[in-house]
Amino acid sequence: MESFNPKTAVWTTRPDLLTARGDAAIAVLEGNKLMLVGGEGHYRDQDNYKYPKHVNEVYYVDDQTWVQKAMIPTARFRTAAATAGGLTFVFGGADVCIQQPVCPTLENNEVFLDLDHPHVYIYLKNEAYNDNAKLTTYPL
């Protein structure tokens, strides 16, 4: 990974991701952290078949360290993420793409609350905003 300093116009090499992938979503978290969610992999010698990843990693900028978090429930790539109010929202993306320039879009969105523990986060299903819906946390 590399970072760019716009004040000095200098690129700096940073630690590599723990899991190689493309087309992941990234969001800025409080506490000078970045969350990298999902991503796209390719089967060896199969450039036409792309598969989504369940990977969720957080980069601690001050420590220059990647930490693997619990896997996300919906594997996805070519997705978007944003953080507001301490929550990270992950929108759309694809879960399959076979020889297509445009992949089918996932209709579900997910919300994550990152806790400063490498194996714990809270995941809220779309129904969680319904007062009668059961709140599900992962991992169980």
C-alpha positions in Angstrom: 0.0 0.0 0.0 1.1 3.6 -0.6 0.0 6.9 0.8 0.2 10.3 -0.8 1.0 13.5 1.1 -0.6 16.4 -0.9 1.5 19.0 1.0 4.8 17.5 -0.1 3.6 15.7 -3.2 5.4 12.5 -2.0 4.2 8.9 -2.1 5.2 6.7 0.9 5.2 2.9 1.0 3.1 1.5 3.8 2.5 -2.1 5.0 0.8 -4.4 2.6 -2.8 -5.5 3.1 -3.2 -8.8 5.0 -5.4 -10.2 2.2 -4.7 -9.4 -1.4 -7.8 -8.2 -3.3 -9.2 -5.6 -5.6 -12.4 -3.6 -5.7 -12.8 -3.4 -1.9 -14.6 -0.5 -0.2 -12.8 1.8 2.2 -14.1 4.1 4.9 -12.4 6.4 7.4 -13.1 5.6 11.0 -12.7 7.7 14.1 -9.3 7.4 15.8 -7.2 7.7 12.6 -8.2 4.3 11.2 -9.3 3.0 7.8 -11.7 0.0 7.3 -11.3 -2.0 4.1 -14.4 -4.2 3.5 -14.9 -7.0 1.0 -13.1 -7.2 -2.2 -12.7 -9.2 -5.4 -10.6 -12.2 -6.0 -9.9 -14.3 -9.1 -9.4 -18.0 -9.3 -6.0 -18.9 -10.6 -5.9 -18.9 -14.4 -9.6 -17.8 -14.4 -9.5 -14.1 -15.2 -13.1 -14.2 -16.3 -14.6 -15.4 -13.1 -14.5 -13.0 -10.1 -15.6 -13.9 -6.6 -16.4 -11.8 -3.6 -14.5 -11.9 -0.3 -15.8 -11.8 3.3 -12.7 -10.0 4.4 -12.8 -7.0 6.8 -9.5 -5.3 7.8 -8.8 -2.1 9.7 -5.6 -0.1 9.2 -4.3 1.8 12.3 -2.6 4.8 10.6 -0.7 5.8 13.7 0.8 2.3 14.2 1.0 1.5 10.5 -0.6 -1.8 11.2 -3.4 -3.9 9.6 -5.6 -5.9 11.8 -8.0 -8.5 10.5 -11.5 -8.2 11.9 -14.4 -10.7 11.9 -15.6 -11.7 8.4 -18.4 -9.7 7.0 -21.7 -11.6 6.6 -22.2 -10.8 2.9 -19.2 -11.3 0.7 -19.1 -8.4 -1.8 -16.9 -6.5 -4.2 -17.3 -3.3 -6.2 -19.1 -1.8 -3.3 -19.1 1.6 -1.5 -18.6 2.4 2.2 -19.1 5.6 4.3 -18.9 6.4 8.0 -21.3 8.6 9.9 -22.0 8.8 13.6 -19.5 6.1 14.4 -21.2 3.6 12.1 -19.8 2.3 8.8 -22.4 1.8 6.1 -21.6 -0.6 3.2 -23.8 -0.2 0.1 -24.5 -2.5 -2.9 -21.7 -4.1 -4.7 -21.8 -7.5 -6.3 -21.6 -11.1 -5.1 -21.0 -12.7 -8.5 -19.6 -11.6 -11.9 -19.0 -14.1 -14.7 -17.7 -12.6 -17.9 -19.8 -9.4 -17.6 -18.6 -5.8 -17.8 -21.4 -4.8 -15.4 -22.2 -7.2 -12.5 -25.6 -7.7 -10.8 -25.9 -5.3 -7.8 -26.7 -6.6 -4.3 -29.8 -5.0 -2.9 -28.9 -5.4 0.7 -26.9 -2.8 2.7 -25.1 -3.4 6.0 -24.1 -1.3 9.0 -21.0 -2.0 11.1 -19.9 -0.6 14.5 -16.2 -1.2 14.8 -15.0 -2.0 18.3 -11.3 -1.8 19.2 -11.0 -5.5 19.4 -9.6 -7.6 16.5 -12.4 -10.2 16.5 -15.5 -8.3 17.4 -17.8 -5.9 15.7 -21.5 -5.4 15.7 -23.5 -5.9 12.5 -27.0 -4.5 12.2 -29.4 -6.0 9.6 -31.6 -3.8 7.6 -34.5 -4.9 9.9 -32.6 -3.8 13.0 -34.3 -0.3 12.8 -37.6 -2.0 13.3 -38.3 -2.0 17.1 -39.7 -5.5 16.9 -36.8 -7.0 14.9 -34.2 -9.2 16.6 -30.8 -7.6 16.7 -28.1 -9.9 15.4 -24.5 -9.6 16.3 -21.6 -11.4 14.7 -19.6 -13.5 15.5 -22.0 -15.3 17.8 
